[in-house]
Amino acid sequence: MDLINDFRDKDKILAISKLIKKESNKPLNIMEICGGHTHSIMKFGIPGLVGEHINFVHGPGCPVCVMPKTRIDEAIKLASMDGVIFCTLADMLRVPGSHTSLMKLRGEGHDIRALYTPLDALKIAQDNPDKKVIFFAIGFETTTPMSAVLVEKTLNLGLKNLFFHINHVTVPAPVRAIMNDENVKIDAFLGPSHVSVITGSNVYKSIADDYKTPIAVSGFEPLDIIDSVLNLVRQQNANTHEVYNEYARVVNENGNLRAKELIDKYFEICDFPWRGLGVIPNSGMRLKDEFASIDARVCFDCSVQSAKESKACICGEILRGRAKPYDCKVFGKVCNPQNPIGSCMVSGEGACAAYYKYAKRG
């Protein structure tokens, strides 16, 4: 099997496109939870292949996009301290805080590093024993196991100068929050790909049952997505609400058990503040109390007073599924990848970045 070309087969894609247009006979609002899906949908022109009844709605599946300003301000405060090497993933550097960004702070001379892998933080801490190294961890269930591995190695090596600011979040809780919002109308979901490798497809079953909403766990290639849309159309017509695992070549029902064991060993569920969604109960991860000695939010003063979000930016509404990038008055004008006002334009997985890159209007 060719994992690229076989899933970009033009004839198969057009054949399924024809079936969707034939069988789809009423509006179907499909939320793609993952930012990677948004980019694939726009890059491959999927909206033009599925007919007039299918409406794609972006969801809160970009880990950089959903990070609230308070957490960004905490990162900036920690990175500003003397004797600190601050480490995180590249996209986080450009997200605006209340008054500055990590990127601007680095330009002022602070030691702020973008990592390719969290494990790079180990060598940085070992090479700089006189520095406090702080790793600002972000991401959904996809990246949480990597942070767990890093925690385990830190403890096993007895490193005393590597600290963790944990901002990992989960998929099911915000999906429920969105479905509980009476102002949002979602008829079906494209379940995330990489997250589901860790969680397994069964994690979505209760959501499908409780809200009577079909979910198709989909890969990122155009054939993956369009096949998933066809399944959701057929479920709509049959009035069913099953979890369809289109991505079975990678995802199984129960997920990666070893990865989940590692997560459970070091982290516990907590409430978490989401950009645009507010505080969602049991939607985030934190280090267990027994690992407080390496918890940056315990070891350092992280108190901040954050400014309100820009009134010009509607990232929050986009992440809730209430609006699209085109609805923003500054999209593609004042706000662009070179001058991002909101996180949805900053991140490589953000909806605004996807619409700007592949379907800019105006």
N, C-alpha and C positions, 0 to 999 in steps of 0.2 A: 504493500500500500504506500502510495506517495502522499504524505500527509499535507502537502501543499497543493499540488496540481490536481489530485483526485477530488479535492474539495473546492476547486475553482473550475470545474468542468462546465463549459458554457452550455452545452446541450442539455445536461441534467438540470442546471439552474433555470434555463428557459422553460423546460418541461414542467418543473414544479411551479414556476411563475404562472404558467397558463392554468394549472390546476387551482392555484390560490384565487386568481381572478374569476374563475368559473364558479368556485364553491363559496366564495365570500359574498354574502348578500346583505350584510348589515354592519354597522360600524363596530370596530374592534380596537379598543385602546390597549396597546401592548406596552408595558413598561419594561425597558431593558435596564436591569438593576446595575449592570457593570459598565463602567466608562469605556472599557475595551470594546464592548458591543456597540456603543454609540459611535465610536470611531470606525468600526467595520461597516456599520449600517450606512454611514455617510460616505466612506471611502469607496465602497462597492456599489453605491447607488441603489441600495435595497428598496427605499421608498418607491422608486419608479418601477419596481418589479412585482410589487405586491397588490397593486390596485388601489382604487380610491377609498375603499372601506377601512383599510389598515392605517392606524395612526400610531407612530412610535413616540413614546413618552420617556424622556430621560429620568433616571432614578438616582439615588444617593450612593452610587457604587464607586465613586472616585475617592480614595482615602485622603488625598490632599485637599480635595474640594470640600469635604465635610468637616475639616478641622476648624473648630471655632476660633475666633480672634483671641479669646482668653488663652488658649493653649499656645497660639503663636506668640503672644506677648510673654508667656512664661518661658518659652524657648529663647526669646530675645534677651530676657533678663538673665537667664542662666549663661547664655553665650557671652554676655557683657562682663561677667565676673573675671577678676584677675586670676591667672593661673589655671584657666579652663581651656580645654580643647573640646569644642562642641561638634558632634557628629550626627548627621542625619542623611536622608535620601535627597537627591538633587532638587526635585521639584519644590520641596519645602523651603528652600532658600529664597525663592522669589515671591512667596505668598506675603502680601502686605499685612503687617500687624497694625496696631493703633497709630504708631508714629514712624515706624521704619520697617525694614525687613532684614532677615539674616544675611541676604546678599549684600545689602548696603552696609551692614555692620561689618561684614568681612572686608569690604573695601576700605573701612576705617582702620583696619589692622588687627581685628580680633581673629583668633584661630578657629575658624569654622570650616569644617570639611564635609564634602559630599561623598558618601561611601557607595561603592559598587555593590558590596555585600556587607551585612551587619558584622560578619566575622572579622572584617578589617579593623574594627574597633579594638579587638584583642591585641593586635600587634602595636597599634597606636598607644594603648595603655602600657604595654610592656616596654616600648621604646621611650616612654616619657613618664618614668616613675615619680617625677617631681610635679606632675600635672594632674589635675582632676579631669578625667575624660568622661563626658556625658553623652550618652547615646539617646537621641530622641527617636523613639520607635513608633512607626505608624503602620497602618495597613489593616485589612480585613483578615479573615482566617487564613488567607494565603501566606502571609508573611509572619503571622504570630509564631509558628513553629521555629522559624529562624531566630527570632528573639529568644525563645525558650532555650534553644541550643546555645546561644551566646551567654545567657544567664548561667546555664549549667557549666560551661567551660570557664566562665569567670570564677565561679565558686570552686570548681575543682582545682584551678590554678592558684587559688588564694589571692587573686588580685584585689587590692584594697582601693585602687584609684579609678575603677570603672563603675559608673553609675548609670541608672536607667530611668528615663522619663517615658513611661509607657502610655501610648495613645492608640492601642489596638482596639478595633471595634468589630462587631459581628453583623451579619446580614439579616437574620430573621427579625430582630427587634425593630429596626427602622422600617422594614416592609410592613410589619403590623401597624406601626404608627401611621404610615401613609394610608393604609387601608381603613384606619379608624378616622381619617380626615374626611368629613362629609363634603368638602369642597373639591375632592379629587375623585375622578372616575377612572378606575383601572379595571379592565375586563380580563386581563391575562398578563403573565410575566414571562420574560426570558430570564431564566435562572443563570447566575454567573458560572463561568467555566472554571477558573483556577480555584476559586473559593470552594467549589463543590468537590474538587479533588480531595480536599482536606475533610470537609464536613460530610460528604456523601450526599446523595440525592434525597434520602429519607428525611433530612432535616426540614424540607419544605412541605412534607405531607400534611402536617397539621395546619399550615397556612392555607393550602389548597382546600382542605376540608372545612376549616372554620369560616373562610370567606367565599367558599364555593367558586374558586377562581383557579383556572388551569395554569400550570407552570411547566415550561419546557426548558430543561437544562441544556444549554446550547454551547457549541464550540464557537470560535471566532471567524471561521472561514465563511464565505458567502453561501456555500451549499449547506453548511450547518444551520445558519440563521434562517434561510428560506425554508428548509425542511421543518424547522421548529415552528415557523409561522403557519405552515400548512397544518401541522398537528393542532395548533391552537385554534385555527379556523374550524377544523373538524370537531374539536371538542366543543366549541361554541355552538355549532350546529346540532350536536348530539346532546347538548346541555349536560356535559360531564365536567369534572374538575379533578383530573388526575395529574400526577407529576410524571412527565415524559422525559426520559433520559436520552436525549439525542446524542449526548457526548459520551456514550458508553465505552468508547475506545480508551477513555482516560478516567472517567468517573464511575464509581460503583455505588451501591446503596448505602454502605456504612462508612465510606471514606477511608482516610489513612489513620488507622488505629494507633500506630506508634506516634504519629505527630500529635494526635489528640491527647494521648497519655502525657506527652511532654508539656503540652499547654496546661493541662490540669495539674501537673506537678508544681508549676511555678506561678501560675496566674489564677485569678478568680474573677467571676463576673461582677461588674459594678455598673452603676448608673453613669451615663456619659453625655456631655453637652454636644449636640450636633449643630453645625451651621445650618440654619434654615429650618431645623426640626426641633430645636430646643433640647432640653434634657430628656433622654429616653431611658426609662428604667431598664436595667439589666442588658444594656446594649454595648458595654465596653469591657475592657480587661484591665486589671491592675495587678501588681505584684502582691503575692500573699504577705501577710504581716511578718512572717518569719524571715523574709528577705528584705526587711526595712533598711538594713545597713547599706544596701546598694540602690535604694529607691531615691532618685533625685528629688521627688516631690516631698519626701520625708527629711532628707539630709540637708536640703537647701531651702532658703526662703523663696517660694514661688508665688507669693502674693502679688497681684497686679490689679490695676484699675484700667479696664479696657474701654476704648471709645466705641460708640455705636457704629454699626455697619454703614457704609456709604449709601445714601438714599438713591444714588444713581444706579447702584448695582442690584440686580435681582437674582443673584446666585441662589439665595435661599429659596425663592419661588421655583427656580429651575430644579433644584434638588428635591423639592417636594412633589414635582410633577405637575405644578400649577402653571408653568410657563415654559416657553422655549427661548433659546438665545435670541431669535429674531424679535422677540417681544421687548427686549431691552433697548432703551433709547440710545445707550452709548456703545452697544455692540458693534464692533468693526470700525468704530469712529475713534472716540477718546480711548475706549478699551480695546486693545489688540494685544497680540503676543509680545510685542516690544514694550508695551505700556499697560500691563494688566491691572485693572482696578479690582477685580474679584478673582477668587480662587478657581472658578470654572474656566477662566481664560489662562491661568497660570499653568495648570497641570497638563501633562501630556495625555491624561485620560479625561480631562474636563470636557463637558458638552460644548461650551463656548469655543474652546480650542478646536474641537472637531468640526463644528459648523463653519468656523472661520477658515479652516484649512481646506475643507472639501466643498463647501456650499455657501460661500460668502455672498451676501446680498448687499445691494446698494453701493 
